[in-house]
């Protein structure tokens, strides 16, 4: 049942990723809670408040955001809430893009329970992050977010290049993703045991889909370290400040940010 990624081509990988997310779409949100013991909600809250969407200078200026691999809307809905409530700025627009129509369909359905004014601030776009469609112009966005998506991309440098292309100068690239716990061997041991035995089992019991959750665990394992991923962001042309990343929960997840010069 293990996917031997080293030997598959990019398009094969893309098809497998499509299969995984089509089969988990319905159970995705529930599974996130089980797998992370609810902690993914805290990471997402922290990610969004650190971006402070809607805080424009001067206040109330329009802000254009693209949430790539936005799936079921978790990040976009939080950004809308933050902009409207925290910054009293309804003047933002968020495009939720995802390569998978099943994940987008769940996001659309969920968006129907948002306030009407929020609903008019979002649109949905089926798109591959590695080759964004013409609707997203060069130098057109203030903020590009990708949360727990980028490790699934077949060609991460291509996606970073696209992010750089569509952002305005001064625009921000922000990524929330699983990362490495190398600095804390004890935590790492517990975490590895949890992810390699418990997560596939929970996937089997809760979603009757062991393979997809096995894939998710393996994709985390294969993703580069904080430093290596930061270097990829720099290679794509972004400027970073300090280390360029922030560890969450000892590095189980990390936030990377870059600014387009
Ligand atoms: N951003 C959401 C969150 O934080 O909960 C959803 C993350 S979900 C784990 C990963 C998403 O990445 C899936 O919806 C999948 O369809 C999408 N994805 C995978 N490869 C993609 C690609 N090449 N372009 C765009 N989206 C992609």
Boltz pocket constraint, residues with backbone or C-beta under 6 A from the ligand:
constraints:
  - pocket:
      binder: B
      contacts: [[A, 17], [A, 21], [A, 68], [A, 69], [A, 70], [A, 71], [A, 72], [A, 73], [A, 74], [A, 75], [A, 97], [A, 98], [A, 99], [A, 100], [A, 103], [A, 127], [A, 128], [A, 129], [A, 130], [A, 146], [A, 147], [A, 148], [A, 149], [A, 150], [A, 152], [A, 153], [A, 154]]
      max_distance: 6.0
